[in-house]
Amino acid sequence: MEYTTRSVSRLLKFLAIGLLLILFNSCYLAGFENPNAVYIANLGIHFGLGSILTLAFLIYLFKTWRTGSFIERSYSIMFLISAGCGAAI
């Protein structure tokens, strides 16, 4: 099945914006040591956003696996292992 460059490009933009959002959320979570209601809500947002981004990344991998280099595939596998560890926590 052929995928258009446009669909892959849109997926990459979604992943890049999602990465920035989860980084900002991580900075907020790391900056506070006493959990309150907003902190707990941000934990839920962080978990949900991480799950959505992992699924989007799996779709991206499915579309580009054959054209990826060995290094890209290795990094992708390491990312998926780290996402699994995050889900397990």
C-alpha positions as CSV (number, residue, x, y, z in Angstrom):
1,M,0.0,0.0,0.0
2,E,1.4,3.4,-1.0
3,Y,1.3,6.3,1.4
4,T,1.5,9.9,0.1
5,T,4.2,12.2,1.2
6,R,1.5,14.6,2.4
7,S,0.0,12.1,4.8
8,V,3.4,11.3,6.3
9,S,4.2,15.0,6.5
10,R,1.0,15.7,8.4
11,L,1.7,12.9,10.8
12,L,5.2,14.2,11.4
13,K,3.8,17.7,12.2
14,F,1.3,16.1,14.6
15,L,4.2,14.2,16.3
16,A,6.4,17.3,16.5
17,I,3.6,19.4,18.1
18,G,2.7,16.6,20.5
19,L,6.4,16.2,21.5
20,L,6.5,19.9,22.4
21,L,3.3,19.6,24.4
22,I,4.5,16.6,26.4
23,L,7.8,18.4,27.0
24,F,6.1,21.4,28.4
25,N,3.9,19.2,30.5
26,S,7.0,17.3,31.8
27,C,8.6,20.6,32.8
28,Y,5.5,21.5,34.8
29,L,5.4,18.2,36.5
30,A,9.1,18.3,37.3
31,G,8.8,21.9,38.7
32,F,6.4,21.1,41.5
33,E,7.0,18.8,44.4
34,N,3.6,19.0,46.3
35,P,0.8,17.2,44.4
36,N,-2.4,19.1,44.2
37,A,-5.5,18.7,42.0
38,V,-3.9,20.5,39.0
39,Y,-0.8,18.4,39.4
40,I,-2.8,15.1,39.4
41,A,-4.8,16.3,36.4
42,N,-1.5,17.0,34.5
43,L,-0.4,13.5,35.3
44,G,-3.5,12.2,33.6
45,I,-2.9,14.6,30.6
46,H,0.7,13.4,30.4
47,F,-0.3,9.7,30.4
48,G,-3.0,10.3,27.8
49,L,-0.9,12.5,25.5
50,G,2.0,10.0,25.7
51,S,-0.4,7.1,24.8
52,I,-1.8,9.1,21.8
53,L,1.7,10.0,20.6
54,T,2.9,6.5,20.9
55,L,0.0,5.2,18.8
56,A,0.7,8.0,16.2
57,F,4.3,7.0,16.2
58,L,3.4,3.4,15.6
59,I,1.3,4.5,12.6
60,Y,4.3,6.5,11.3
61,L,6.5,3.5,11.7
62,F,4.1,1.3,9.9
63,K,4.1,3.8,7.0
64,T,7.9,4.3,6.8
65,W,9.5,1.1,8.2
66,R,10.7,-0.2,4.8
67,T,12.4,3.1,3.8
68,G,14.0,3.7,7.2
69,S,17.7,3.2,7.8
70,F,19.1,0.8,10.4
71,I,19.8,3.7,12.8
72,E,16.2,5.0,12.5
73,R,14.9,1.5,13.1
74,S,17.1,1.1,16.2
75,Y,16.1,4.4,17.6
76,S,12.4,3.6,17.0
77,I,12.7,0.3,18.9
78,M,14.4,2.1,21.8
79,F,11.7,4.7,21.8
80,L,9.0,2.0,21.9
81,I,10.8,0.3,24.8
82,S,10.9,3.5,26.7
83,A,7.2,4.2,26.0
84,G,6.4,0.7,27.3
85,C,8.3,1.4,30.5
86,G,6.4,4.7,30.9
87,A,3.1,2.9,30.5
88,A,4.2,0.3,33.0
89,I,4.9,2.9,35.6
